[in-house]
């Protein structure tokens, strides 16, 4: 399939963005949801290489922190970010209702899977993210197949995890777990004495190091890592489309359109080596197309996020069992920064 229209659009938008920055001198700013400062380094470097001369900055922080700042700034009539990409997908629906988003449908928009984006172009499904359980390749003695396996005595004192109630997507995973195993699972998990580390990036990186053998809510792994992720057998796992949008208050609108067109393009999506929000990208690394997996549903997480009352009830339940979330933001903790940059 030819994607010449997408390439032509990127070239035209690039020219407009260069002229815009030449005239304004303002840096193009993206606020991205995440819990490690280097999580968007790949995108940053790809964008800089593809579009030299565009002064871009991507600031990573927890989605639940970014969105509060955006609401506050919108209320005050100004806005720092030109584009935002967040896990808190309900925010984009709220912002559309508030009529503060600038609609834009790039050429790649029509290839994004149904339900991921706004039909009117107010936001797009930019990336597919997933959490998968992980186990250490050495020191365990058996291969976990499902969430229940992490209650095995072999994991006693050797689980490293983000607190179950510090992130909506993690809460979602545990919501599905207790639907199958009941709240008793949470009490048994507490008996395992897991080490809680804020954020999802650091616990994922620590499995297989410092004596840690497992993580229930981890990341897809690479062959050279000390841990192995897996898709649970006959149990639900989470995937979701991280949404992105520009605003009516966006200062660098040409650069914003270029960025949204790029992240939704076949060129970029095909370079990620993971599940794509597009229907025409072939998965790599032995993955099947996302619709082939009957134990995940990205659209279900979107619907779940809308029920804030239920999310609050689960967070209260988890707090009663595990206590309050403790520790600095994962973006500010010096110890976690050493983990992210592999300087343990």
Secondary structure as a PSIPRED ss2 file (coil, helix, strand):
# PSIPRED VFORMAT (PSIPRED V4.0)

   1 X C   1.000  0.000  0.000
   2 X C   1.000  0.000  0.000
   3 X C   1.000  0.000  0.000
   4 X H   0.000  1.000  0.000
   5 X H   0.000  1.000  0.000
   6 X H   0.000  1.000  0.000
   7 X H   0.000  1.000  0.000
   8 X H   0.000  1.000  0.000
   9 X H   0.000  1.000  0.000
  10 X H   0.000  1.000  0.000
  11 X H   0.000  1.000  0.000
  12 X H   0.000  1.000  0.000
  13 X H   0.000  1.000  0.000
  14 X H   0.000  1.000  0.000
  15 X H   0.000  1.000  0.000
  16 X H   0.000  1.000  0.000
  17 X H   0.000  1.000  0.000
  18 X H   0.000  1.000  0.000
  19 X H   0.000  1.000  0.000
  20 X H   0.000  1.000  0.000
  21 X H   0.000  1.000  0.000
  22 X H   0.000  1.000  0.000
  23 X H   0.000  1.000  0.000
  24 X H   0.000  1.000  0.000
  25 X C   1.000  0.000  0.000
  26 X C   1.000  0.000  0.000
  27 X C   1.000  0.000  0.000
  28 X E   0.000  0.000  1.000
  29 X E   0.000  0.000  1.000
  30 X E   0.000  0.000  1.000
  31 X E   0.000  0.000  1.000
  32 X E   0.000  0.000  1.000
  33 X E   0.000  0.000  1.000
  34 X C   1.000  0.000  0.000
  35 X C   1.000  0.000  0.000
  36 X C   1.000  0.000  0.000
  37 X C   1.000  0.000  0.000
  38 X C   1.000  0.000  0.000
  39 X C   1.000  0.000  0.000
  40 X C   1.000  0.000  0.000
  41 X H   0.000  1.000  0.000
  42 X H   0.000  1.000  0.000
  43 X H   0.000  1.000  0.000
  44 X H   0.000  1.000  0.000
  45 X H   0.000  1.000  0.000
  46 X H   0.000  1.000  0.000
  47 X H   0.000  1.000  0.000
  48 X H   0.000  1.000  0.000
  49 X H   0.000  1.000  0.000
  50 X H   0.000  1.000  0.000
  51 X C   1.000  0.000  0.000
  52 X C   1.000  0.000  0.000
  53 X C   1.000  0.000  0.000
  54 X C   1.000  0.000  0.000
  55 X C   1.000  0.000  0.000
  56 X E   0.000  0.000  1.000
  57 X E   0.000  0.000  1.000
  58 X E   0.000  0.000  1.000
  59 X E   0.000  0.000  1.000
  60 X E   0.000  0.000  1.000
  61 X E   0.000  0.000  1.000
  62 X C   1.000  0.000  0.000
  63 X H   0.000  1.000  0.000
  64 X H   0.000  1.000  0.000
  65 X H   0.000  1.000  0.000
  66 X H   0.000  1.000  0.000
  67 X H   0.000  1.000  0.000
  68 X H   0.000  1.000  0.000
  69 X H   0.000  1.000  0.000
  70 X H   0.000  1.000  0.000
  71 X H   0.000  1.000  0.000
  72 X H   0.000  1.000  0.000
  73 X H   0.000  1.000  0.000
  74 X H   0.000  1.000  0.000
  75 X H   0.000  1.000  0.000
  76 X H   0.000  1.000  0.000
  77 X C   1.000  0.000  0.000
  78 X C   1.000  0.000  0.000
  79 X C   1.000  0.000  0.000
  80 X C   1.000  0.000  0.000
  81 X C   1.000  0.000  0.000
  82 X C   1.000  0.000  0.000
  83 X E   0.000  0.000  1.000
  84 X E   0.000  0.000  1.000
  85 X E   0.000  0.000  1.000
  86 X E   0.000  0.000  1.000
  87 X C   1.000  0.000  0.000
  88 X C   1.000  0.000  0.000
  89 X H   0.000  1.000  0.000
  90 X H   0.000  1.000  0.000
  91 X H   0.000  1.000  0.000
  92 X H   0.000  1.000  0.000
  93 X H   0.000  1.000  0.000
  94 X H   0.000  1.000  0.000
  95 X H   0.000  1.000  0.000
  96 X H   0.000  1.000  0.000
  97 X H   0.000  1.000  0.000
  98 X C   1.000  0.000  0.000
  99 X C   1.000  0.000  0.000
 100 X C   1.000  0.000  0.000
 101 X E   0.000  0.000  1.000
 102 X E   0.000  0.000  1.000
 103 X C   1.000  0.000  0.000
 104 X C   1.000  0.000  0.000
 105 X C   1.000  0.000  0.000
 106 X C   1.000  0.000  0.000
 107 X H   0.000  1.000  0.000
 108 X H   0.000  1.000  0.000
 109 X H   0.000  1.000  0.000
 110 X H   0.000  1.000  0.000
 111 X H   0.000  1.000  0.000
 112 X E   0.000  0.000  1.000
 113 X C   1.000  0.000  0.000
 114 X C   1.000  0.000  0.000
 115 X C   1.000  0.000  0.000
 116 X C   1.000  0.000  0.000
 117 X C   1.000  0.000  0.000
 118 X C   1.000  0.000  0.000
 119 X C   1.000  0.000  0.000
 120 X C   1.000  0.000  0.000
 121 X C   1.000  0.000  0.000
 122 X C   1.000  0.000  0.000
 123 X C   1.000  0.000  0.000
 124 X E   0.000  0.000  1.000
 125 X E   0.000  0.000  1.000
 126 X E   0.000  0.000  1.000
 127 X E   0.000  0.000  1.000
 128 X E   0.000  0.000  1.000
 129 X E   0.000  0.000  1.000
 130 X E   0.000  0.000  1.000
 131 X E   0.000  0.000  1.000
 132 X E   0.000  0.000  1.000
 133 X E   0.000  0.000  1.000
 134 X E   0.000  0.000  1.000
 135 X E   0.000  0.000  1.000
 136 X E   0.000  0.000  1.000
 137 X C   1.000  0.000  0.000
 138 X C   1.000  0.000  0.000
 139 X C   1.000  0.000  0.000
 140 X C   1.000  0.000  0.000
 141 X C   1.000  0.000  0.000
 142 X C   1.000  0.000  0.000
 143 X C   1.000  0.000  0.000
 144 X C   1.000  0.000  0.000
 145 X C   1.000  0.000  0.000
 146 X C   1.000  0.000  0.000
 147 X H   0.000  1.000  0.000
 148 X H   0.000  1.000  0.000
 149 X H   0.000  1.000  0.000
 150 X H   0.000  1.000  0.000
 151 X H   0.000  1.000  0.000
 152 X C   1.000  0.000  0.000
 153 X H   0.000  1.000  0.000
 154 X H   0.000  1.000  0.000
 155 X H   0.000  1.000  0.000
 156 X C   1.000  0.000  0.000
 157 X C   1.000  0.000  0.000
 158 X C   1.000  0.000  0.000
 159 X E   0.000  0.000  1.000
 160 X E   0.000  0.000  1.000
 161 X E   0.000  0.000  1.000
 162 X C   1.000  0.000  0.000
 163 X C   1.000  0.000  0.000
 164 X C   1.000  0.000  0.000
 165 X C   1.000  0.000  0.000
 166 X C   1.000  0.000  0.000
 167 X C   1.000  0.000  0.000
 168 X H   0.000  1.000  0.000
 169 X H   0.000  1.000  0.000
 170 X H   0.000  1.000  0.000
 171 X H   0.000  1.000  0.000
 172 X H   0.000  1.000  0.000
 173 X H   0.000  1.000  0.000
 174 X H   0.000  1.000  0.000
 175 X H   0.000  1.000  0.000
 176 X H   0.000  1.000  0.000
 177 X H   0.000  1.000  0.000
 178 X H   0.000  1.000  0.000
 179 X H   0.000  1.000  0.000
 180 X H   0.000  1.000  0.000
 181 X H   0.000  1.000  0.000
 182 X C   1.000  0.000  0.000
 183 X C   1.000  0.000  0.000
 184 X H   0.000  1.000  0.000
 185 X H   0.000  1.000  0.000
 186 X H   0.000  1.000  0.000
 187 X H   0.000  1.000  0.000
 188 X H   0.000  1.000  0.000
 189 X H   0.000  1.000  0.000
 190 X H   0.000  1.000  0.000
 191 X H   0.000  1.000  0.000
 192 X C   1.000  0.000  0.000
 193 X C   1.000  0.000  0.000
 194 X C   1.000  0.000  0.000
 195 X E   0.000  0.000  1.000
 196 X E   0.000  0.000  1.000
 197 X C   1.000  0.000  0.000
 198 X C   1.000  0.000  0.000
 199 X C   1.000  0.000  0.000
 200 X C   1.000  0.000  0.000
 201 X H   0.000  1.000  0.000
 202 X H   0.000  1.000  0.000
 203 X H   0.000  1.000  0.000
 204 X H   0.000  1.000  0.000
 205 X H   0.000  1.000  0.000
 206 X H   0.000  1.000  0.000
 207 X C   1.000  0.000  0.000
 208 X C   1.000  0.000  0.000
 209 X C   1.000  0.000  0.000
 210 X C   1.000  0.000  0.000
 211 X C   1.000  0.000  0.000
 212 X C   1.000  0.000  0.000
 213 X C   1.000  0.000  0.000
 214 X E   0.000  0.000  1.000
 215 X E   0.000  0.000  1.000
 216 X E   0.000  0.000  1.000
 217 X E   0.000  0.000  1.000
 218 X E   0.000  0.000  1.000
 219 X C   1.000  0.000  0.000
 220 X C   1.000  0.000  0.000
 221 X C   1.000  0.000  0.000
 222 X C   1.000  0.000  0.000
 223 X C   1.000  0.000  0.000
 224 X C   1.000  0.000  0.000
 225 X C   1.000  0.000  0.000
 226 X C   1.000  0.000  0.000
 227 X E   0.000  0.000  1.000
 228 X E   0.000  0.000  1.000
 229 X E   0.000  0.000  1.000
 230 X E   0.000  0.000  1.000
 231 X C   1.000  0.000  0.000
 232 X C   1.000  0.000  0.000
 233 X C   1.000  0.000  0.000
 234 X C   1.000  0.000  0.000
 235 X C   1.000  0.000  0.000
 236 X C   1.000  0.000  0.000
 237 X C   1.000  0.000  0.000
 238 X E   0.000  0.000  1.000
 239 X E   0.000  0.000  1.000
 240 X E   0.000  0.000  1.000
 241 X E   0.000  0.000  1.000
 242 X E   0.000  0.000  1.000
 243 X E   0.000  0.000  1.000
 244 X E   0.000  0.000  1.000
 245 X E   0.000  0.000  1.000
 246 X E   0.000  0.000  1.000
 247 X E   0.000  0.000  1.000
 248 X C   1.000  0.000  0.000
 249 X C   1.000  0.000  0.000
 250 X C   1.000  0.000  0.000
 251 X C   1.000  0.000  0.000
 252 X C   1.000  0.000  0.000
 253 X H   0.000  1.000  0.000
 254 X H   0.000  1.000  0.000
 255 X H   0.000  1.000  0.000
 256 X H   0.000  1.000  0.000
 257 X H   0.000  1.000  0.000
 258 X H   0.000  1.000  0.000
 259 X H   0.000  1.000  0.000
 260 X H   0.000  1.000  0.000
 261 X H   0.000  1.000  0.000
 262 X H   0.000  1.000  0.000
 263 X H   0.000  1.000  0.000
 264 X C   1.000  0.000  0.000
 265 X C   1.000  0.000  0.000
 266 X H   0.000  1.000  0.000
 267 X H   0.000  1.000  0.000
 268 X H   0.000  1.000  0.000
 269 X H   0.000  1.000  0.000
 270 X C   1.000  0.000  0.000
 271 X C   1.000  0.000  0.000
 272 X C   1.000  0.000  0.000
 273 X C   1.000  0.000  0.000
 274 X C   1.000  0.000  0.000
 275 X C   1.000  0.000  0.000
 276 X C   1.000  0.000  0.000
 277 X C   1.000  0.000  0.000
 278 X E   0.000  0.000  1.000
 279 X C   1.000  0.000  0.000
 280 X C   1.000  0.000  0.000
 281 X C   1.000  0.000  0.000
 282 X C   1.000  0.000  0.000
 283 X C   1.000  0.000  0.000
 284 X C   1.000  0.000  0.000
 285 X C   1.000  0.000  0.000
 286 X C   1.000  0.000  0.000
 287 X C   1.000  0.000  0.000
 288 X C   1.000  0.000  0.000
 289 X C   1.000  0.000  0.000
 290 X H   0.000  1.000  0.000
 291 X H   0.000  1.000  0.000
 292 X H   0.000  1.000  0.000
 293 X C   1.000  0.000  0.000
 294 X C   1.000  0.000  0.000
 295 X C   1.000  0.000  0.000
 296 X C   1.000  0.000  0.000
 297 X C   1.000  0.000  0.000
 298 X H   0.000  1.000  0.000
 299 X H   0.000  1.000  0.000
 300 X H   0.000  1.000  0.000
 301 X H   0.000  1.000  0.000
 302 X H   0.000  1.000  0.000
 303 X H   0.000  1.000  0.000
 304 X H   0.000  1.000  0.000
 305 X H   0.000  1.000  0.000
 306 X H   0.000  1.000  0.000
 307 X C   1.000  0.000  0.000
 308 X H   0.000  1.000  0.000
 309 X H   0.000  1.000  0.000
 310 X H   0.000  1.000  0.000
 311 X H   0.000  1.000  0.000
 312 X H   0.000  1.000  0.000
 313 X H   0.000  1.000  0.000
 314 X H   0.000  1.000  0.000
 315 X H   0.000  1.000  0.000
 316 X H   0.000  1.000  0.000
 317 X H   0.000  1.000  0.000
 318 X H   0.000  1.000  0.000
 319 X H   0.000  1.000  0.000
 320 X H   0.000  1.000  0.000
 321 X H   0.000  1.000  0.000
 322 X H   0.000  1.000  0.000
 323 X C   1.000  0.000  0.000
 324 X C   1.000  0.000  0.000
 325 X C   1.000  0.000  0.000
 326 X C   1.000  0.000  0.000
 327 X C   1.000  0.000  0.000
 328 X C   1.000  0.000  0.000
 329 X C   1.000  0.000  0.000
 330 X C   1.000  0.000  0.000
 331 X C   1.000  0.000  0.000
 332 X C   1.000  0.000  0.000
 333 X C   1.000  0.000  0.000
 334 X H   0.000  1.000  0.000
 335 X H   0.000  1.000  0.000
 336 X H   0.000  1.000  0.000
 337 X H   0.000  1.000  0.000
 338 X H   0.000  1.000  0.000
 339 X H   0.000  1.000  0.000
 340 X H   0.000  1.000  0.000
 341 X C   1.000  0.000  0.000
 342 X C   1.000  0.000  0.000
 343 X C   1.000  0.000  0.000
 344 X C   1.000  0.000  0.000
